[in-house]
Amino acid sequence: MSNEFDKSIGLNLFLLKLSGVIPRGRASVARSVLASVAFFCLSIYTISYTYEFATHDAYLTTALESVAMILSMVGGQLRFTILLLFRGRCQRMLDVCEVLWSALNPTEKNTVRNYTRKTKRLTCWYLSSCSFTIFFYGIAALFASSTLNEPIDSGMMNLTNVSSRIMDNERQLPYAFVVEIKETPWYEMAYTFQLLTMTHVGLTCVGADTIGPLFALIACGHFDVIKTRLEGSSIEIGTTGGRLWSATSTPTSVTTVENPSREQVNSLRVCLAHHRILLQFCEEIERLTNALFLTQLIGSTYNISLVGFKLVGDDPDKYKFITQLAIAVTQLFLCNWPADLLHSKSEAISRSAYFSPWYRYPSWLRKPTSLILMRAQRPARLTAGKFVELSLETFASMISSAASFFALVRSMN
């Protein structure tokens, strides 16, 4: 890909290369190694939290925490696996983006670049949320209080056993692990290993979760370019010919273009081809992301409820879950806002084409304009699983559903 286009999506491209979705240059072997490392890191925590939930969580509060982490890890691994299976399609879509980019003039490139900057801001916010979550979990493990996690039956346990259990609870790893490690230096080694691998997990999940918004916002930029071209394609008025009947049935003289320049004709043809490619590109976005968005939608909705349950409880470590709540809300926003913007931008093309002076064109020039009008009548839409249309309205609905589920869990407790 060109250096100019690379720079415009540099952060997202780096995350995709780090997780092995996009190759670094032509090194396909390196891509396979990076993908294996990312999959291994995700698998460790998926297995660990599932094992902890199955063997240790007998209380609702600890069970909910494990379920929230299982949803995050399993959902992240599932989305990453889907992306790996379709990484060839992902590469082809990036190639299409590069071809479309090369056909733009400097002003139009700035228009598309404005949308890639929005993707970068979303990605940076998501990365910040993940980083703070990893940081708080790490700090909480180092400064964990020596309070017992389970109630003590005074009739069954003497003071010596209580002291032993307190010492056992002083050193805890930040994240679940299938083996308990508390002795030095193995604890320090496991602690460092968990922070490094969880950081890699965070980077992998951010790369997988932002690829849909990246493609959607790039498409939004190109829709703006087409809209600007249609609005700016002023065809000079020639001799008077033909008549147009208004809504009041009063005949009105209009002018037609007898001899439009080749540049004017080519401009319309370029808009038509650009719009056709862009609609096909939006269909590819839908095929790539509908399963990703479905898992993201379900997991983040229920995580908001489960994390909310932890925040209103009496858990002394509840404040570390604030960043987890921010991640869940960000995931919902990443699903819905780019899809809503893509729909509105593609819909705006039909209005621009309709309000252009198409009725002044000769008959052979009206046909490409009519094709733009017909195609733009079905604006691009992104869905979750092909049955939930994504939009800001869906985002509000999911937040409301999460609040309802949270109220249900509270009443059960």
Disulfide bonds with the S-S distance in Angstrom:
none
